[in-house]
């Protein structure tokens, strides 16, 4: 089968190659397919169970009959090369330490600390709400909670855009409302979605602060003390003055609806500050995303259909650019632009704030140009894409150094879990979390009576489990358009998104994965 490169540019050609190559491989019909990196989770079955064992270099063995020994998997099957040409047929043996992924129609449930990459077809567990709108199902990276005694509240979500191992990243969240108790901080890390999380580390960063100060990350890897936090006197948006919604970090958010014809349509909010603080200034913005990015991400997965796993594997081998281009079409939606008057009647962009994620509110500090007139500030952002909780001007103080605190203890189901602590302290290992997993991480603050600003630094990645509703026939032409014409795709998708926008919140929050009561 020939491919016409002129009609499918760049990564779309790569996707086309994946589809053709996979189409030449033996097809094994089944109503359900699972994948894991842990050999202990797969088992042979009398009902014609099959197994695909994937090597690190892209080769795969398709076993028709098989058994797992202590260090090998053995059986009758076909060995295929990375381009799916047949290399061997008959009795085959593969060392377990050379294999990175197992696919089968039989999965032995259970938690595996070694599982790093999972792409699972889920039958009948997504539930009624997800069936109503599969592109509004609850999804997240690891979520972090604090509080307790009935006052549990979401304080952070980690590495929201790291949807493959290639996109492993570090995420920093200000723990704005977390308070230590008896010199310690306890955060509950949860997997509340049908995903596999791989957490490299989850460290607490404690930054000393003085009386009346707050400390914020400056967006360039450092921390700055801030003071004289000043709310806007007016905030003019399309619906009128919204300043009252933006004056305090109280989770009273300003939202808007997406444009009906183009999801990338921008809007502006003009802020007025009657008495800006003196000295060097920064703009503080507390925000989170709407569910527009969630919809677009799940839409991109649904375009790959049943071949999503194969396509993602090839993109992983191809490097960062391929995975990011396909799995984050919302890049076209942009961050929140911060603009100042340009002195000639127009506006100039001086920076951007915001980060992916629809769950936890994030606090961002953007240092403004020295000596600028900050009495007028304009925010330019995509309609329906952002929820704004708080905006303020702040006077910038000195830089501060953070004290890094890995977890000192962990509790799982009420029992000490030293292995989790060992893993999160070892940069060569990752902690795998499956749906419903929860662990409490304990951090001991440095001794003394000082006051601390707290941040959570989490690093890792996560992978979505494929929902049955996404597994139709792949639409390669539409996937190609997402890559080659993202702006046009956002126009074409606008009517479909608008049709589900009103009910997405209820479906999203109602479809969280919850561990059954034992």
Helices and strands as residue ranges (DSSP letters): H 10-24, E 34-36, G 39-41, E 51-55, E 60-68, E 72-80, E 86-95, G 96-98, E 99-104, H 127-132, G 134-136, E 143-146, E 153-157, G 165-167, E 169-174, E 184-190, E 195-209, E 214-217, E 223-231, E 234-237, E 240-241, H 243-246, E 266-272, E 281-289, H 292-304, G 305-307, H 308-318, H 320-327, G 329-333, E 336-341, E 347-353, E 362-367, E 376-382, E 386-400, E 402-405, E 409-412, E 415-416, H 418-424, E 431-433, E 438-444, E 451-464, G 468-470, H 476-484, H 486-501, H 504-510
